[in-house]
Amino acid sequence: MSPADPREAQVKRLLEGPYPAVPPDLAAGAAARGDRLLRRRRTVRRIGWTLLWAAVVAFVVWASLTGAWSTPSSEVSPPW
């Protein structure tokens, strides 16, 4: 970079110059939004785990009632 680089001079002016005013409720609004996001994520995670456990229980009940892994009886002889 050369010393006469206009972008560098512009950045230096922005860093040295007066800073814009920050809204007084910015931090409170950001904190409230963060709380909402965390609550939403926690709720979605709990719903997901609940659905997963319900699916596992339903599968185990179905498998135990139907005997999914038992071999079928050979009452019918194979065709000749």
DSSP file (Angstrom, degrees, kcal/mol; ACC not computed):
  #  RESIDUE AA STRUCTURE BP1 BP2  ACC     N-H-->O    O-->H-N    N-H-->O    O-->H-N    TCO  KAPPA ALPHA  PHI   PSI    X-CA   Y-CA   Z-CA
    1    1 A M              0   0    0      0, 0.0     0, 0.0     0, 0.0     0, 0.0   0.000 360.0 360.0 360.0 135.1    0.0    0.0    0.0
    2    2 A S    >   -     0   0    0      1,-0.1     3,-1.5     2,-0.0     0, 0.0  -0.552 360.0-115.0 -86.3 156.4    1.3    3.4   -0.9
    3    3 A P  T 3  S+     0   0    0      0, 0.0    -1,-0.1     0, 0.0     6,-0.0   0.730 115.1  59.5 -64.0 -19.3    1.0    6.3    1.6
    4    4 A A  T 3  S+     0   0    0      4,-0.0     3,-0.0     5,-0.0    -2,-0.0   0.110  71.1 138.0 -96.2  23.2   -1.4    8.0   -0.7
    5    5 A D    <>  -     0   0    0     -3,-1.5     4,-1.9     1,-0.2     5,-0.2  -0.562  43.9-155.0 -71.0 117.9   -3.9    5.2   -0.7
    6    6 A P  H  > S+     0   0    0      0, 0.0     4,-2.1     0, 0.0    -1,-0.2   0.836  90.4  55.1 -67.4 -31.2   -7.4    6.9   -0.5
    7    7 A R  H  > S+     0   0    0      2,-0.2     4,-2.4     1,-0.2     5,-0.2   0.914 107.7  48.8 -68.3 -40.6   -9.0    3.9    1.1
    8    8 A E  H  > S+     0   0    0      1,-0.2     4,-2.4     2,-0.2    -1,-0.2   0.914 111.7  49.6 -63.7 -41.5   -6.5    3.8    3.9
    9    9 A A  H  X S+     0   0    0     -4,-1.9     4,-2.2     1,-0.2    -1,-0.2   0.887 110.5  51.0 -64.2 -38.1   -7.0    7.5    4.6
   10   10 A Q  H  X S+     0   0    0     -4,-2.1     4,-2.2     2,-0.2    -2,-0.2   0.908 110.0  49.0 -66.4 -41.1  -10.7    7.1    4.6
   11   11 A V  H  X S+     0   0    0     -4,-2.4     4,-2.3     2,-0.2    -2,-0.2   0.918 110.6  50.9 -64.1 -42.9  -10.5    4.2    7.1
   12   12 A K  H  X S+     0   0    0     -4,-2.4     4,-2.2     1,-0.2     5,-0.2   0.904 109.8  50.3 -61.9 -40.4   -8.2    6.3    9.3
   13   13 A R  H  X S+     0   0    0     -4,-2.2     4,-2.4     1,-0.2    -1,-0.2   0.902 110.6  49.7 -63.9 -39.9  -10.7    9.2    9.2
   14   14 A L  H  < S+     0   0    0     -4,-2.2    -2,-0.2     1,-0.2    -1,-0.2   0.892 113.5  45.6 -65.7 -38.3  -13.5    6.9   10.2
   15   15 A L  H  < S+     0   0    0     -4,-2.3    -1,-0.2     1,-0.2    -2,-0.2   0.831 120.9  37.8 -74.4 -31.4  -11.6    5.5   13.1
   16   16 A E  H  < S+     0   0    0     -4,-2.2    -2,-0.2    -5,-0.2    -1,-0.2   0.751 102.9  85.7 -89.6 -25.7  -10.4    8.9   14.4
   17   17 A G  S  < S-     0   0    0     -4,-2.4     2,-0.1    -5,-0.2    -3,-0.0   0.088  95.6 -63.0 -72.5-177.4  -13.5   10.9   13.7
   18   18 A P        -     0   0    0      0, 0.0    -1,-0.2     0, 0.0    -2,-0.1  -0.435  54.7-126.0 -68.5 139.4  -16.6   11.3   15.8
   19   19 A Y        -     0   0    0     -2,-0.1     3,-0.1    -3,-0.1    -4,-0.0  -0.590  26.4-104.9 -86.5 146.9  -18.5    8.1   16.4
   20   20 A P        -     0   0    0      0, 0.0     2,-0.2     0, 0.0    -1,-0.1  -0.338  42.8 -96.1 -68.9 153.8  -22.2    7.9   15.6
   21   21 A A        -     0   0    0      1,-0.1     0, 0.0    -2,-0.0     0, 0.0  -0.483  34.2-137.3 -72.0 136.7  -24.6    8.0   18.5
   22   22 A V        -     0   0    0     -2,-0.2    -1,-0.1    -3,-0.1    -3,-0.0  -0.804  25.8-108.8 -94.7 132.3  -25.8    4.6   19.7
   23   23 A P    >   -     0   0    0      0, 0.0     3,-1.5     0, 0.0     4,-0.3  -0.334  24.5-129.1 -58.8 140.5  -29.5    4.3   20.5
   24   24 A P  T 3  S+     0   0    0      0, 0.0     4,-0.3     0, 0.0     3,-0.3   0.780 105.3  48.3 -66.5 -25.7  -30.0    4.0   24.2
   25   25 A D  T 3> S+     0   0    0      1,-0.2     4,-2.3     2,-0.1     5,-0.2   0.230  81.0 101.9 -98.5  15.7  -32.2    0.9   24.0
   26   26 A L  H <> S+     0   0    0     -3,-1.5     4,-2.5     2,-0.2     5,-0.2   0.935  82.8  44.8 -65.0 -47.3  -29.9   -1.0   21.6
   27   27 A A  H  > S+     0   0    0     -4,-0.3     4,-2.5    -3,-0.3    -1,-0.2   0.910 114.6  48.6 -65.1 -41.9  -28.4   -3.3   24.3
   28   28 A A  H  > S+     0   0    0     -4,-0.3     4,-2.3     2,-0.2    -1,-0.2   0.907 112.8  48.3 -65.7 -40.7  -31.7   -4.1   25.9
   29   29 A G  H  X S+     0   0    0     -4,-2.3     4,-2.3     2,-0.2    -2,-0.2   0.901 112.1  48.8 -65.1 -40.7  -33.2   -4.9   22.5
   30   30 A A  H  X S+     0   0    0     -4,-2.5     4,-2.4     2,-0.2    -2,-0.2   0.901 112.0  49.2 -65.8 -40.1  -30.3   -7.1   21.6
   31   31 A A  H  X S+     0   0    0     -4,-2.5     4,-2.4     2,-0.2    -2,-0.2   0.908 111.5  48.9 -65.4 -41.4  -30.6   -8.9   24.9
   32   32 A A  H  X S+     0   0    0     -4,-2.3     4,-2.3     2,-0.2    -2,-0.2   0.908 111.9  48.8 -65.1 -40.7  -34.3   -9.4   24.5
   33   33 A R  H  X S+     0   0    0     -4,-2.3     4,-2.4     2,-0.2    -2,-0.2   0.903 110.8  50.9 -66.0 -39.7  -33.8  -10.8   21.0
   34   34 A G  H  X S+     0   0    0     -4,-2.4     4,-2.5     2,-0.2    -2,-0.2   0.902 109.5  50.6 -63.0 -40.9  -31.1  -13.1   22.2
   35   35 A D  H  X S+     0   0    0     -4,-2.4     4,-2.6     2,-0.2    -2,-0.2   0.914 110.3  49.7 -62.5 -42.5  -33.4  -14.4   24.9
   36   36 A R  H  X S+     0   0    0     -4,-2.3     4,-2.5     1,-0.2    -2,-0.2   0.921 111.3  49.0 -62.5 -42.8  -36.2  -15.0   22.4
   37   37 A L  H  X S+     0   0    0     -4,-2.4     4,-2.7     2,-0.2    -2,-0.2   0.915 111.8  48.5 -63.8 -42.3  -33.8  -16.9   20.1
   38   38 A L  H  X S+     0   0    0     -4,-2.5     4,-2.6     2,-0.2    -2,-0.2   0.918 112.2  48.4 -64.5 -42.4  -32.5  -19.1   23.0
   39   39 A R  H  X S+     0   0    0     -4,-2.6     4,-2.4     2,-0.2    -2,-0.2   0.911 112.5  49.2 -62.6 -41.4  -36.0  -19.9   24.2
   40   40 A R  H  X S+     0   0    0     -4,-2.5     4,-2.6     2,-0.2    -2,-0.2   0.924 112.4  47.1 -64.6 -44.5  -37.0  -20.8   20.6
   41   41 A R  H  X S+     0   0    0     -4,-2.7     4,-2.6     1,-0.2    -2,-0.2   0.914 112.6  49.8 -62.9 -42.0  -34.0  -23.0   20.1
   42   42 A R  H  X S+     0   0    0     -4,-2.6     4,-2.4     2,-0.2    -2,-0.2   0.910 112.1  48.0 -63.5 -41.6  -34.6  -24.7   23.4
   43   43 A T  H  X S+     0   0    0     -4,-2.4     4,-2.5     2,-0.2    -2,-0.2   0.921 112.5  47.9 -64.8 -44.6  -38.2  -25.3   22.6
   44   44 A V  H  X S+     0   0    0     -4,-2.6     4,-2.5     1,-0.2    -2,-0.2   0.902 112.0  50.4 -63.8 -40.0  -37.4  -26.7   19.2
   45   45 A R  H  X S+     0   0    0     -4,-2.6     4,-2.5    -5,-0.2    -2,-0.2   0.916 111.2  48.2 -64.3 -42.6  -34.8  -29.0   20.7
   46   46 A R  H  X S+     0   0    0     -4,-2.4     4,-2.4     2,-0.2    -2,-0.2   0.910 112.1  48.9 -64.6 -41.3  -37.2  -30.3   23.3
   47   47 A I  H  X S+     0   0    0     -4,-2.5     4,-2.6     2,-0.2    -1,-0.2   0.911 111.3  50.9 -63.4 -41.5  -39.9  -30.9   20.7
   48   48 A G  H  X S+     0   0    0     -4,-2.5     4,-2.3     2,-0.2    -2,-0.2   0.932 111.8  45.6 -61.9 -46.4  -37.3  -32.7   18.5
   49   49 A W  H  X S+     0   0    0     -4,-2.5     4,-2.7     2,-0.2     5,-0.2   0.894 112.4  52.1 -64.2 -38.8  -36.2  -35.0   21.4
   50   50 A T  H  X S+     0   0    0     -4,-2.4     4,-2.4     1,-0.2    -2,-0.2   0.927 110.9  47.2 -63.0 -44.5  -39.7  -35.7   22.4
   51   51 A L  H  X S+     0   0    0     -4,-2.6     4,-2.3     2,-0.2    -1,-0.2   0.886 111.6  51.4 -64.5 -38.1  -40.7  -36.7   18.8
   52   52 A L  H  X S+     0   0    0     -4,-2.3     4,-2.3     2,-0.2    -2,-0.2   0.937 111.7  46.0 -64.0 -46.2  -37.6  -38.9   18.6
   53   53 A W  H  X S+     0   0    0     -4,-2.7     4,-2.6     1,-0.2     5,-0.2   0.894 111.7  51.9 -64.6 -38.4  -38.4  -40.7   21.8
   54   54 A A  H  X S+     0   0    0     -4,-2.4     4,-2.6    -5,-0.2    -1,-0.2   0.901 110.3  49.1 -63.8 -39.6  -42.0  -41.1   20.8
   55   55 A A  H  X S+     0   0    0     -4,-2.3     4,-2.3     2,-0.2    -2,-0.2   0.902 111.5  48.9 -66.1 -40.4  -40.9  -42.6   17.5
   56   56 A V  H  X S+     0   0    0     -4,-2.3     4,-2.5     2,-0.2    -2,-0.2   0.929 113.2  46.5 -64.9 -44.7  -38.5  -45.0   19.3
   57   57 A V  H  X S+     0   0    0     -4,-2.6     4,-2.6     1,-0.2     5,-0.2   0.923 112.7  50.0 -63.5 -43.9  -41.2  -46.1   21.7
   58   58 A A  H  X S+     0   0    0     -4,-2.6     4,-2.5    -5,-0.2    -1,-0.2   0.899 111.8  48.7 -62.0 -39.9  -43.7  -46.6   18.9
   59   59 A F  H  X S+     0   0    0     -4,-2.3     4,-2.9     2,-0.2     5,-0.2   0.920 111.7  48.3 -66.3 -43.2  -41.2  -48.6   16.9
   60   60 A V  H  X S+     0   0    0     -4,-2.5     4,-2.3     2,-0.2    -2,-0.2   0.911 113.4  47.6 -64.4 -41.5  -40.4  -50.8   19.9
   61   61 A V  H  X S+     0   0    0     -4,-2.6     4,-2.1     2,-0.2    -2,-0.2   0.932 114.1  47.2 -65.0 -44.7  -44.1  -51.4   20.7
   62   62 A W  H  X S+     0   0    0     -4,-2.5     4,-2.4    -5,-0.2     5,-0.2   0.928 113.4  48.2 -61.6 -45.2  -44.8  -52.2   17.0
   63   63 A A  H  X>S+     0   0    0     -4,-2.9     5,-1.3     1,-0.2     4,-1.3   0.872 112.8  48.0 -65.7 -36.7  -41.8  -54.6   16.8
   64   64 A S  H  <5S+     0   0    0     -4,-2.3    -1,-0.2    -5,-0.2    -2,-0.2   0.857 114.4  46.0 -74.0 -32.4  -42.7  -56.4   20.0
   65   65 A L  H  <5S+     0   0    0     -4,-2.1    -2,-0.2    -5,-0.2    -1,-0.2   0.868 120.6  36.5 -76.5 -36.2  -46.4  -56.8   19.0
   66   66 A T  H  <5S-     0   0    0     -4,-2.4    -2,-0.2    -5,-0.2    -1,-0.2   0.609 100.3-127.7 -93.3 -11.8  -45.8  -58.0   15.4
   67   67 A G  T ><5 -     0   0    0     -4,-1.3     3,-1.3    -5,-0.2    -3,-0.2   0.975  34.4-178.4  64.4  53.8  -42.7  -60.0   16.1
   68   68 A A  T 3 <S+     0   0    0     -5,-1.3    -4,-0.1     1,-0.3    -1,-0.1   0.766  74.8  41.6 -61.5 -29.4  -40.8  -58.3   13.4
   69   69 A W  T 3  S+     0   0    0     -6,-0.3    -1,-0.3     2,-0.1     2,-0.2   0.426  89.5 104.0-102.8   1.6  -37.6  -60.3   13.8
   70   70 A S  S <  S-     0   0    0     -3,-1.3     3,-0.0     1,-0.1     0, 0.0  -0.579  77.9-111.3 -81.6 147.6  -39.1  -63.7   14.3
   71   71 A T        -     0   0    0     -2,-0.2     3,-0.1     1,-0.1    -1,-0.1  -0.549  35.5-109.4 -77.0 139.9  -38.9  -66.1   11.4
   72   72 A P        -     0   0    0      0, 0.0    -1,-0.1     0, 0.0     2,-0.1  -0.360  38.4-101.9 -68.0 148.8  -42.2  -66.9    9.7
   73   73 A S        -     0   0    0      1,-0.1     2,-1.0    -3,-0.0     3,-0.3  -0.397  22.1-132.6 -70.4 147.3  -43.6  -70.4   10.3
   74   74 A S        +     0   0    0      1,-0.2    -1,-0.1    -2,-0.1    -3,-0.0  -0.506  55.2 138.2 -99.6  64.7  -43.2  -72.8    7.4
   75   75 A E        +     0   0    0     -2,-1.0     2,-0.5     2,-0.1    -1,-0.2   0.747  60.7  65.0 -78.3 -24.8  -46.7  -74.1    7.4
   76   76 A V  S    S-     0   0    0     -3,-0.3    -1,-0.0     3,-0.0     0, 0.0  -0.857  83.4-134.0-103.0 130.2  -46.9  -74.1    3.6
   77   77 A S        -     0   0    0     -2,-0.5     3,-0.1     1,-0.1    -2,-0.1  -0.500  32.6 -97.3 -78.5 152.5  -44.6  -76.3    1.7
   78   78 A P        -     0   0    0      0, 0.0    -1,-0.1     0, 0.0     2,-0.1  -0.378  46.4-100.0 -67.6 148.1  -42.7  -74.9   -1.2
   79   79 A P              0   0    0      0, 0.0    -3,-0.0     0, 0.0     0, 0.0  -0.387 360.0 360.0 -70.6 146.3  -44.2  -75.5   -4.6
   80   80 A W              0   0    0     -3,-0.1     0, 0.0    -2,-0.1     0, 0.0   0.385 360.0 360.0-104.7 360.0  -42.8  -78.3   -6.8
